[in-house]
Amino acid sequence: MPAQPTSGYPSDSVRFTRRGFLAAGIAGGFALAACGHKTQMSRMAAAIAAAEAERPHSGRTVTTSLTPQPARVDIGGRIVDTFAYGDAVPGPLIRATVGDEVVVSVTNKLDRPTSVHWHGIALRNDMDGAEPATPNIPAGGDFTYRFSVPNAGTYWAHPHTGLSADKGLYLPFIVDDPTELGRYDAEWIVILDDWTDGVGKSPQQLYDALVDPNKPTMQPPPPTTTTPTSPTTTASTTTTPTTTTSAPTTATTSASPTNGMPEMPGMGGTGEVGTSDLLGGDAGDIAYPYYLINGRIPEAATTFNAQPRQRIRIRIINVASDTAFRVALAGHSMTVTHTDGYPVVPARVDALLIGMAERYDVVVTAADGVFPLVASAEGKNALARALLVTGKGSPPDPQFRPDELNKRVGVVDMFTAATSVNLGRPDPNLDLPVVLGGTMAKYDWIINGEPYSRTKPLHVREGEHPTLTFDNTTMMWHPIHLHGHTFQVINSDGTLGARKDTVIVLPKRKLQAVLIADNPGTWVMHCHNTYHQEAGMMTRLDYVF
C-alpha cells in the first residue's frame, strides 16, 4: 500500500475519484459520528452515576421478586385468563421509604418480552423499565432492577411492552417519608381499571379493529345520559342518601358486560362510549366489559373497614388503558392532598376526574355506616366501586351513583403545588414543543408530526429549565406521561399549578408546564392511552452533553 501523503492533497498514487471522495467523506463522517456517539454515551453514563450519587440513600434495602406469568384470576365471581404478577390482580404492594434501595428480581414466565416500568419515580435512567434505556426481558429470561427512591408518593408499576399494559400486570408502589406533613389514621389504596382480557375481545383484537383501514366511518358519539357539570360549580344541593340502608339504583346501564368492542357504527359494540364535557368531547375509544376497583367488579366489591371519625388517606391510582374515571365517596367530601405523589395546597372537592396513569391522594373523615366509593367511567355509562364500612348498614345497589359525582369535581387546574415542591419559573428562552396529532379515522396517533418509529427526539441539557408546551391538535383528549421527571403545570392564568408526571391535555387546547432537567438519560414521553401509544403517540426526551 502506498504511503499516505504528507501534504493536504493526495499524491499521484492516491488520486480520488468523485465517488471515492464521497465514499471517504461518508466513512469519515460515520467515524466522527461513532466517536461523537461514544463520547455522548460516556458523558451520559457519568451524569447518570453522578445523579444517582446525589439521591438520598438511607442504607436500607427493600428486596422482592416478581413473576409475570399467565394466570387464572377471579375478578368477583368471573374467572378470567390473563397475565399477572403471580396469581393475583393487582400485583403485590411494594413499599419503601425515601432513600431506600429497591431490588426487584423479575423472572419472565410469559411467551413474549416484558419489562417493569416504575411509573412516576425519578429513578436512574438505566432502571426505568422502558426501551431504549432498559432492555426488555426476553421470554423465559430474568432481570434485576436496582434503584434508590428519592421522593415520597403514590406510584405504580406496569410493563412497557405494547398491549400487555391492558392485562393484569400492574401493582401499587408506595414511598413513605417519616417527616411528611399531614395526619391520618388509616390508609386505603384504590386501584381503578377497565377490563376486557378473558371476558371480551382481547387487547390485540381491539387494537386490530381500531387500526383496520376498512372500519366504518366514525360518527360523533351520542351524549352521555347525564350532563357533566362544571368542576367549579355545585350542581346539586341535595343531600346524598345515607348508605346505612339499601338505596335504589340510579344507573341506566345493566350490570352485564359488554363485548369490549370499540364503539364504532356497524362493529358490534354494545357498550356506550359517549362524550364528556370534562374531557372536551369524545370520552374514549373502547366500551369495556367491566370496570374494576382493586381487581373486583361492582357486584363483588372489595371492602375497607374503618372506624367512624377516623381520617383515612385514600391513594387513588388509575391503571386503566382507555378510561378516565370520576371518583366520589358517597356521603363524604374529599380533601385533595397530593397529585402524582407531590403535595398540593389542600383543596376540598366532592369528586375527582382521574385520567389514565394519574394518581390523587385524598383524606376523608369517615362517617358511620356503609358507603360506596364509586368510580364512574367518564362518558361510558358504567362504573366500578368499593365499599367503606365503618358501622352497621347494607350497601346500596351495585349500580348506585352518589350525588357527589355531580357536585364539585376536581380537575388538574384547580390544584396548586405546595411551596416546598414548586419548580419556579422556566427559562423564557427555552421551549420544548410537544404537538399531539392524529385522527380516530386513521388511528395514526403521532407526536411532533411523526410516529414513534420515526421520532425526532427532543433535546435538553442537564440543569436547563425549559417550558414544555403540549399542543393537542386532535379531537381526542390525551393523558401525556414523561418518564423520570415531574413537571409543574402552568395554569391558564399564568400561575403555577400542580406537580405532575401525567397530565390530561384536552382536545384543541394547549397546556404548558415547567420542567427541571435534573435526571440525565434517554427518556420516553407518550400518551398513556395504551392504544394511542401502541399506534405511535410516543417520543423521546434525550439529554445531550
Secondary structure by P-SEA (a helix, b strand, c coil): cccccccccccccccccaaaaaaaaaaaaaaaaaaaaaaaaaaaaaaaaaaaaacccccbbbbbcccccccccccccccccccccccccccbbbbbcccbbbbbbbbbcccbbbbbbbccccccccccccccccccccccbbbbbbbbbccccccccccccccccccccbbbbbbbbccbbbbbcbbbbbbbbcccccccccaaaaaaaaaccccccccccccccccccccccccccccccccccbbbbcccccccccccccccccccccccbbbbcccccccccccccccccccccccbbbbbbbccccbbbbbbbbcccccccccccccbbbbbcccccccccbbbbcbbbbcccbbbbbbbbcccccccccccccccccccbbbbbccccccccccccccccccccccccccccccccccccccccbbbbbbbbbbccccccccccccccccbbbbbccccbbbbbbbbccccccccccccbbbbbbcccccccccccbbbbcccbbbbbbbbcccccbbbbbccaaaaaaaccbbbbbbcc
